[in-house]
Amino acid sequence: MTYQSRPTTLTLDEALIEIRMSRAAFYRMRATGKAPKHMKLPNGQLRIRRTDLDAWWTECEVTSC
């Protein structure tokens, strides 16, 4: 039997620390659809996959001024 690793997920607090954003700012972005893709667990907590956070960072890049 082989072990399959699950996708790495971050708690909302872990993600907010990494992106240096307040919880209020995250929820404002979430309301407008601009927050990183995330999932809501049955207990109401949010989780963000590492790959989704990295993709969000890439989308935030500005290539020209």
FENDA-V207394 format. One record per helix or strand. SS is the DSSP state (h for helix, s for strand). FROM is the first residue (numbers start at 1). TO is the last residue. If there is no record, write none. Layout:
# FENDA-V207394
ss/from/to
SS/FROM/TO
SS/FROM/TO
This chain:
# FENDA-V207394
ss/from/to
s/9/11
h/12/19
h/23/31
s/39/40
s/46/49
h/50/60
